[in-house]
Amino acid sequence: MVYCYTWCTGECNNKCVAAIDSYYQTIVQCLTFSANSTIPVKKTGHQKYWWNDELDALKQSCIEATDFWRSVGCPRSGQVNSNRLQCKYRYKLGIKML
């Protein structure tokens, strides 16, 4: 590997280059360790690591409420629409809270 440092005169027999390489390798190792320790990893069973059974239930109730709402003609007011909107908002809130 060829190094070009304008401040190095070569009097140190490239000890400064070795020191910089050592520091660089140490930094890379620390970053790799930190990333492996802190970045969430996908768990098996779900595509999203943060997904859980409660969100599954909220999603399913939202789907059922929306399907029922569509089956009665997509009303813009009334109990059917209110139920659909409540299910939708609970589902969205559940996702935001994670």
Backbone as ProteinMPNN parsed JSONL, in Angstrom:
{"seq_chain_A": "MVYCYTWCTGECNNKCVAAIDSYYQTIVQCLTFSANSTIPVKKTGHQKYWWNDELDALKQSCIEATDFWRSVGCPRSGQVNSNRLQCKYRYKLGIKML", "coords_chain_A": {"N_chain_A": [[0.842, -1.169, 0.0], [0.609, 2.18, -0.854], [1.441, 5.155, 0.709], [0.766, 8.57, 1.012], [1.747, 11.138, 2.638], [1.921, 14.442, 3.253], [3.067, 15.654, 5.401], [4.833, 13.905, 6.529], [8.189, 13.097, 6.703], [9.602, 10.808, 6.405], [11.545, 10.161, 8.182], [10.837, 8.745, 10.385], [10.768, 6.12, 9.761], [8.379, 5.107, 8.71], [6.783, 4.686, 10.939], [4.723, 6.313, 11.714], [2.796, 5.768, 9.811], [2.201, 3.121, 10.402], [1.134, 3.479, 12.95], [-1.146, 5.004, 12.38], [-2.548, 3.148, 10.804], [-3.003, 1.209, 12.76], [-4.634, 2.645, 14.576], [-6.803, 3.078, 12.88], [-7.706, 0.424, 12.369], [-8.471, -0.281, 14.97], [-10.57, 1.523, 15.412], [-12.387, 0.666, 13.439], [-12.93, -1.922, 14.4], [-14.152, -1.281, 16.849], [-16.441, 0.102, 15.944], [-17.716, -1.944, 14.504], [-18.23, -3.806, 16.569], [-19.932, -2.216, 18.151], [-22.077, -1.808, 16.381], [-22.997, -4.442, 16.054], [-23.86, -4.892, 18.626], [-25.9, -3.068, 19.122], [-27.683, -2.569, 16.947], [-30.832, -3.615, 15.947], [-31.762, -6.984, 15.202], [-33.347, -8.981, 12.784], [-35.956, -10.99, 13.894], [-37.021, -14.401, 13.863], [-39.987, -15.479, 12.171], [-41.416, -13.118, 11.825], [-41.481, -10.456, 9.445], [-40.735, -7.936, 10.185], [-38.717, -6.86, 12.748], [-39.73, -5.625, 15.012], [-42.361, -6.25, 15.148], [-45.273, -7.633, 16.71], [-47.53, -9.885, 18.514], [-49.716, -8.424, 19.441], [-49.906, -6.315, 17.614], [-50.552, -7.823, 15.386], [-53.165, -8.641, 16.085], [-54.444, -6.131, 16.227], [-54.169, -5.306, 13.569], [-55.636, -7.288, 12.247], [-58.237, -6.83, 13.297], [-58.677, -4.31, 12.254], [-58.684, -4.855, 9.5], [-60.94, -6.528, 9.361], [-62.966, -4.745, 10.206], [-62.827, -2.846, 8.177], [-63.463, -4.409, 5.919], [-66.107, -5.115, 6.568], [-67.249, -2.559, 6.599], [-66.968, -1.883, 3.884], [-68.66, -3.815, 2.816], [-71.18, -2.921, 3.507], [-71.543, -0.733, 1.954], [-69.751, 1.443, 2.226], [-70.28, 3.657, 4.157], [-70.157, 7.114, 5.179], [-70.694, 8.059, 7.637], [-72.055, 7.234, 10.901], [-72.381, 4.234, 12.949], [-70.938, 2.047, 11.888], [-68.906, 3.223, 10.326], [-67.638, 4.71, 12.331], [-66.658, 2.668, 13.996], [-64.847, 1.455, 12.224], [-62.981, 3.546, 11.85], [-62.05, 3.863, 14.483], [-60.793, 1.393, 14.9], [-58.81, 1.6, 12.963], [-57.314, 3.824, 13.908], [-56.437, 2.837, 16.388], [-54.771, 0.797, 15.511], [-52.821, 2.262, 14.033], [-51.792, 3.816, 16.133], [-50.75, 1.807, 17.741], [-48.61, 0.949, 16.172], [-47.056, 3.284, 16.118], [-46.328, 3.51, 18.792], [-44.33, 1.707, 19.206]], "CA_chain_A": [[0.0, 0.0, 0.0], [1.41, 3.393, -0.94], [0.886, 6.251, 1.492], [1.289, 9.871, 0.63], [1.478, 12.121, 3.674], [2.772, 15.596, 2.988], [3.729, 16.066, 6.637], [5.787, 12.88, 6.952], [9.452, 13.201, 5.957], [10.187, 9.487, 6.288], [12.556, 9.972, 9.219], [10.318, 7.842, 11.423], [10.739, 4.771, 9.182], [6.97, 4.782, 8.507], [6.103, 4.362, 12.188], [3.469, 7.065, 11.756], [1.847, 5.041, 8.965], [1.778, 1.948, 11.172], [0.282, 3.955, 14.039], [-2.432, 5.387, 11.784], [-3.227, 1.9, 10.453], [-3.45, 0.591, 14.007], [-5.79, 3.411, 15.042], [-7.902, 2.817, 11.952], [-8.228, -0.916, 12.63], [-9.144, -0.247, 16.27], [-11.84, 2.233, 15.225], [-13.27, -0.228, 12.682], [-13.358, -2.994, 15.306], [-15.106, -0.702, 17.805], [-17.699, 0.373, 15.235], [-18.34, -3.232, 14.204], [-18.755, -4.324, 17.828], [-21.077, -1.386, 18.539], [-23.191, -2.091, 15.478], [-23.528, -5.77, 16.386], [-24.467, -4.852, 19.957], [-27.02, -2.133, 19.252], [-28.63, -2.565, 15.831], [-31.738, -4.762, 16.073], [-31.659, -8.041, 14.198], [-34.642, -9.564, 12.453], [-36.303, -12.227, 14.579], [-37.719, -15.332, 12.992], [-41.439, -15.496, 12.288], [-41.981, -11.858, 11.346], [-40.575, -9.733, 8.558], [-40.269, -6.758, 10.9], [-38.248, -7.322, 14.047], [-40.5, -4.992, 16.084], [-43.753, -6.692, 15.053], [-45.635, -8.555, 17.79], [-48.874, -10.468, 18.415], [-50.712, -7.373, 19.65], [-50.084, -5.635, 16.325], [-51.293, -8.758, 14.532], [-54.58, -8.563, 16.455], [-54.948, -4.814, 15.81], [-54.252, -5.31, 12.112], [-56.742, -8.151, 11.85], [-59.505, -6.153, 13.595], [-58.799, -3.21, 11.286], [-59.068, -5.47, 8.228], [-62.327, -6.98, 9.47], [-63.838, -3.571, 10.256], [-62.828, -2.241, 6.841], [-64.222, -5.306, 5.045], [-67.526, -4.951, 6.891], [-67.601, -1.205, 6.145], [-67.131, -1.958, 2.425], [-69.798, -4.666, 2.479], [-72.427, -2.178, 3.716], [-71.617, 0.401, 1.042], [-68.807, 2.506, 2.576], [-70.927, 4.859, 4.686], [-69.248, 8.126, 5.705], [-71.103, 8.388, 9.004], [-72.74, 6.133, 11.559], [-71.638, 3.337, 13.841], [-70.007, 1.2, 11.131], [-67.744, 4.042, 9.988], [-66.944, 5.047, 13.578], [-65.912, 1.484, 14.401], [-63.715, 1.306, 11.292], [-61.991, 4.576, 12.15], [-61.442, 3.558, 15.781], [-59.86, 0.278, 14.685], [-57.692, 2.132, 12.184], [-56.501, 4.675, 14.762], [-55.77, 1.984, 17.371], [-53.699, 0.112, 14.786], [-51.768, 3.235, 13.775], [-51.199, 4.172, 17.411], [-49.949, 0.659, 18.156], [-47.353, 0.975, 15.405], [-46.262, 4.439, 16.548], [-45.85, 3.352, 20.164], [-43.172, 0.807, 19.264]], "C_chain_A": [[0.892, 1.239, 0.0], [0.703, 4.5, -0.18], [1.542, 7.553, 1.057], [0.87, 10.88, 1.691], [2.442, 13.288, 3.463], [3.542, 16.021, 4.232], [4.777, 15.081, 7.107], [7.037, 12.956, 6.073], [10.125, 11.848, 5.766], [11.235, 9.194, 7.341], [12.111, 8.973, 10.289], [10.25, 6.4, 10.951], [9.305, 4.243, 9.075], [6.265, 4.323, 9.777], [4.78, 5.108, 12.284], [2.401, 6.37, 10.918], [1.321, 3.819, 9.713], [0.844, 2.355, 12.306], [-1.094, 4.329, 13.513], [-3.222, 4.145, 11.394], [-3.773, 1.202, 11.693], [-4.679, 1.311, 14.558], [-7.013, 3.126, 14.175], [-8.537, 1.453, 12.226], [-8.984, -0.975, 13.953], [-10.502, 0.428, 16.156], [-12.833, 1.348, 14.486], [-13.789, -1.353, 13.573], [-14.382, -2.479, 16.31], [-16.459, -0.431, 17.148], [-18.438, -0.923, 14.91], [-18.963, -3.84, 15.459], [-19.994, -3.551, 18.259], [-22.292, -1.674, 17.669], [-23.823, -3.443, 15.807], [-24.254, -5.776, 17.721], [-25.75, -4.036, 20.011], [-28.046, -2.174, 18.132], [-29.511, -3.802, 15.93], [-31.587, -5.729, 14.897], [-33.041, -8.637, 14.0], [-34.837, -10.878, 13.206], [-37.056, -13.131, 13.623], [-39.222, -15.245, 13.218], [-42.105, -14.229, 11.775], [-40.966, -11.189, 10.43], [-40.0, -8.506, 9.246], [-39.919, -7.177, 12.319], [-39.081, -6.779, 15.194], [-41.957, -5.436, 16.095], [-44.052, -7.678, 16.172], [-47.083, -9.027, 17.617], [-49.965, -9.423, 18.612], [-50.966, -6.601, 18.357], [-50.804, -6.529, 15.326], [-52.794, -8.661, 14.796], [-55.189, -7.236, 16.022], [-55.122, -4.752, 14.292], [-55.452, -6.129, 11.642], [-58.089, -7.481, 12.132], [-59.735, -4.982, 12.649], [-59.252, -3.744, 9.921], [-60.532, -5.899, 8.261], [-63.303, -5.807, 9.481], [-63.938, -2.911, 8.887], [-63.613, -3.099, 5.859], [-65.727, -5.171, 5.289], [-68.044, -3.598, 6.404], [-67.831, -1.197, 4.629], [-68.368, -2.762, 2.044], [-71.14, -3.949, 2.669], [-72.463, -0.878, 2.919], [-70.739, 1.593, 1.389], [-69.48, 3.768, 3.109], [-69.904, 5.814, 5.309], [-69.631, 8.581, 7.109], [-71.794, 7.172, 9.598], [-71.798, 5.247, 12.334], [-70.603, 2.499, 13.09], [-68.741, 1.976, 10.789], [-66.952, 4.402, 11.242], [-66.107, 3.871, 14.066], [-64.679, 1.281, 13.525], [-62.616, 2.307, 11.625], [-61.296, 4.319, 13.488], [-60.426, 2.42, 15.656], [-58.607, 0.759, 13.952], [-56.76, 2.952, 13.067], [-55.782, 3.873, 15.845], [-54.581, 1.262, 16.737], [-52.528, 1.059, 14.527], [-51.047, 3.63, 15.049], [-50.305, 3.044, 17.924], [-48.606, 0.615, 17.442], [-46.474, 2.114, 15.879], [-45.657, 4.245, 17.924], [-44.643, 2.441, 20.266], [-41.929, 1.515, 18.951]], "O_chain_A": [[1.836, 1.321, 0.786], [-0.482, 4.756, -0.393], [2.738, 7.599, 0.773], [-0.239, 11.414, 1.644], [3.659, 13.104, 3.497], [4.572, 16.685, 4.119], [5.547, 15.4, 8.012], [6.947, 12.888, 4.847], [11.115, 11.748, 5.042], [11.764, 8.084, 7.389], [12.942, 8.424, 11.012], [9.728, 5.542, 11.663], [9.055, 3.063, 9.324], [5.246, 3.636, 9.699], [3.821, 4.601, 12.867], [1.224, 6.383, 11.281], [0.128, 3.52, 9.658], [-0.128, 1.655, 12.593], [-2.104, 4.003, 14.137], [-4.431, 4.083, 11.622], [-4.882, 0.666, 11.672], [-5.65, 0.67, 14.96], [-8.121, 2.955, 14.684], [-9.76, 1.339, 12.305], [-10.015, -1.64, 14.052], [-11.48, -0.042, 16.738], [-14.003, 1.284, 14.865], [-14.968, -1.7, 13.504], [-15.369, -3.158, 16.594], [-17.503, -0.709, 17.737], [-19.661, -0.984, 15.032], [-20.09, -4.332, 15.419], [-20.987, -4.143, 18.681], [-23.411, -1.773, 18.172], [-25.048, -3.568, 15.836], [-25.166, -6.576, 17.927], [-26.604, -4.287, 20.862], [-29.204, -1.833, 18.371], [-29.0, -4.921, 15.992], [-31.321, -5.329, 13.763], [-33.81, -8.776, 14.951], [-33.985, -11.765, 13.158], [-37.666, -12.653, 12.667], [-39.674, -14.97, 14.329], [-43.253, -14.274, 11.332], [-39.757, -11.331, 10.609], [-38.891, -8.08, 8.924], [-40.737, -7.783, 13.012], [-39.141, -7.404, 16.253], [-42.713, -5.029, 16.978], [-43.189, -8.473, 16.546], [-47.77, -8.613, 16.684], [-51.033, -9.528, 18.009], [-52.11, -6.272, 18.041], [-51.584, -6.041, 14.508], [-53.596, -8.606, 13.864], [-56.309, -7.2, 15.512], [-56.108, -4.207, 13.795], [-56.19, -5.711, 10.75], [-58.993, -7.55, 11.299], [-60.875, -4.697, 12.283], [-60.107, -3.145, 9.27], [-61.276, -5.664, 7.309], [-64.351, -5.867, 8.839], [-65.013, -2.467, 8.485], [-64.362, -2.563, 5.042], [-66.518, -5.119, 4.347], [-69.145, -3.507, 5.862], [-68.78, -0.577, 4.147], [-69.048, -2.439, 1.07], [-72.134, -4.334, 2.053], [-73.308, -0.018, 3.168], [-70.98, 2.683, 0.87], [-69.266, 4.85, 2.561], [-68.912, 5.379, 5.891], [-68.941, 9.413, 7.698], [-72.084, 6.203, 8.896], [-70.588, 5.47, 12.376], [-69.508, 2.265, 13.602], [-67.634, 1.461, 10.938], [-65.721, 4.4, 11.216], [-64.97, 4.056, 14.502], [-63.597, 0.973, 14.026], [-61.441, 1.943, 11.674], [-60.09, 4.533, 13.612], [-59.34, 2.478, 16.233], [-57.488, 0.369, 14.288], [-55.541, 2.796, 12.988], [-54.642, 4.186, 16.188], [-53.522, 1.132, 17.35], [-51.375, 0.704, 14.772], [-49.824, 3.766, 15.054], [-49.233, 3.294, 18.474], [-47.586, 0.282, 18.044], [-45.265, 1.936, 16.03], [-44.576, 4.764, 18.198], [-43.992, 2.4, 21.31], [-40.857, 0.91, 18.953]]}, "name": "protein", "num_of_chains": 1, "seq": "MVYCYTWCTGECNNKCVAAIDSYYQTIVQCLTFSANSTIPVKKTGHQKYWWNDELDALKQSCIEATDFWRSVGCPRSGQVNSNRLQCKYRYKLGIKML"}
